Amino acid sequence: MALGGQVSVGGRTFAGVGDKIADFLHRNGLTDNVTLLEIKTPETKLLGSVYRGGVHAPSVDLVGTVNQVLDQRYQLQRSMAYFKDSSRVTNVESYAIKCVVVIGRVPTGPDEKKSLELFRNNLNDVLVVTFDELLEKLRHLHTFLKEPPAPSANVSRTS
């Protein structure tokens, strides 16, 4: 359940500046735990230049976005009690705030694909998903939901 878009997650100074804004804040309807969602564009570059031997460095945009969402999580964890009290929203929890980044497109070359996978799959607390992967997941879900289940040969019939 989305709690909203462009959500303040903390970070404001005494001067009233510096507020950290998350693109979306989502609440798990069963556990009340929250997830931060940061969305960039499909054109956002994921990789930089070749570092060594076919290994590409992550782009400044990708690394910056990962750090941005981690800072948002840090600020939200520090401010959660204040936000719950001041907004009178009590059914949200910060047990283990998940961070999701939707950004860019899967690179085409094998070295680039490997570099992306090595980087993003070794991030501990941030799930990085590309727009084309998200579209593919939605297509698979649509196909699964529209096709009737195949009859099972092991169904026992009682008379």
Secondary structure by P-SEA (a helix, b strand, c coil): cccccccccccccccccbbbbbcbbbbcccccbbbbbbbbcccccccccccccccccccaaaaaaaaaaaaaaaaaaacaaaaaaaaccccccccbbbbbbbbbcccccaaaaaaaaaaaaacccbbbbcaaaaaaaaaaaaaaaaccccccccccccc
